[in-house]
């Protein structure tokens, strides 16, 4: 059985800044991943 790969997503600078701002305002990584359907590695530095 072949695993279907997700298409690689790209993020705008505005979106990235929004994630940083939300994280700094006490949103957890887990909340951001779930709310915005991100892979956890998308929030790595």
N, C-alpha and C positions, 0 to 999 in steps of 0.2 A: 504494500500500500504506500503510495507516494504522498508525502506531506505537502499540502498546499502552502506555498510561501506567501507572506504578506508583501505587498508592493511597498518599496521603501518610500517613506514619507519625508518631505522636506518642510522645514518650518521657517517662517519669516522672522526677521529680526524683532519685529513687534511682538510676535507670539512668544519668542524666547524671553524677551524682557518681561512680558506679562507673567510667565511662569516663575521667573526670578522674584518678581514683586509679590506674587501670591505666596511663594515659599517663605519670603522674609516676613510676611504678615501672618505667619503661623499656620499656613496650610501644610499638611504633611506630604511627603513624597507619595505615599500611598493614596491619599485623597486626590492628588493631581493626576496620578496614573489612572485611577478609576474614572474620574470626572472627564478627562480629556482623551481617554482610550489610548494612552501612551504605553510604550514598552518601558519598563523601569530604567533601562540603559539610556533612554532618551534624556533622562535628567542627570546623567553623570557629567562630571566636569571634564 
